[in-house]
Amino acid sequence: MPRAKLEITVPDSVWIGDLSRNHPDAQFEILTVFPKEEGGVALTEITADAVEEVVLEMDKYDAVTNTDFLQRTDETALVQFETSNPVLLLPVRNAGTPLELPFTVVDGSVTWEVTAPRDRLSTLGDQLRQFGIDFEVLAVRQEMETEQLLTPKQHRLVQTAVEEGYYDTPRECTLTELADEADIAKSTCSETLHRAEEKIVKEFTDDADLTDERPPPVRA
C-alpha cells in the first residue's frame, strides 16, 4: 500500500498556522486528535522559551474554545484544547485516510505521513486544495505487507534466505546451502523463492509509477 510523505503549509487563517508563525521557535507536537459533532479536541505538547505566553496567546483565538494545562515545566506545556474549526483534521477525515501521530507544527509547516490506497491519497490532495491548504508531496513509496502477500511457506523461506545471507553482495549462502538449511529439496527451494520474488517484484512495480507521477508542489 502506498505511503506518502507530505509537507503541509498551514494557512494563516488557521489559528495554529498564525500562532506558530508568531512564535517560529516554538514546537507544537500534536499527540492525539479526535473529532466531535462540532469541532474537535486535541492534545499537544508545546515547547518554547516563553511557553506560558504561547499558551495564553493560543487561548485568545476565537477558534480555540477551551484550553487546559495538564502539565508544565519551564519550557514545555502539555495542553488539551478544543477548537470549533479543526481545519487540519477535516481533509483527512473527509478522504478517509488515517493520519499518523504524533506530528509537529513549526513556523506554519507540518510534515504528515499517510498510508492509504492511491485513490484515497488522491482524494486527500483534492480535499487539501478544497480547504485552501498548500502542500508538497515529498515522497511516495510502497509499503509491502509480506505476511499477507506471501504464503507462510514462502515467507519463512524468504526470511531464512535473508538471515543466511542469500541476498547479500557477495552472496554468503548458495541455493544448495539454503535448501539444506530449510530442509527442502533444491528444486523446491528454487521454485518457492522464484514465486515469492515474483509476487514481491510485481507488488512493488504495480505502484512504482506513484513516485514517477508525483505532482510538483501544489499551491492552492
Sequence and secondary structure as in RCSB ss.txt:
>XXXX:A:sequence
MPRAKLEITVPDSVWIGDLSRNHPDAQFEILTVFPKEEGGVALTEITADAVEEVVLEMDKYDAVTNTDFLQRTDE
TALVQFETSNPVLLLPVRNAGTPLELPFTVVDGSVTWEVTAPRDRLSTLGDQLRQFGIDFEVLAVRQEMETEQLL
TPKQHRLVQTAVEEGYYDTPRECTLTELADEADIAKSTCSETLHRAEEKIVKEFTDDADLTDERPPPVRA
>XXXX:A:secstr
 EEEEEEEE  TTSHHHHHHHHSTT EEEEEEEEE SSSEEEEEEEE TTHHHHHHHHTTSTTEEEEEEEEE SS
EEEEEEEES  TTHHHHHHHT  B S EEEETTEEEEEEE  HHHHHHHHHHHHHTT EEEEEEEEE   HHHHS
 HHHHHHHHHHHHHTTTSSS SS HHHHHHHHTS HHHHHHHHHHHHHHHHHHHHHTTHHHHT    B  
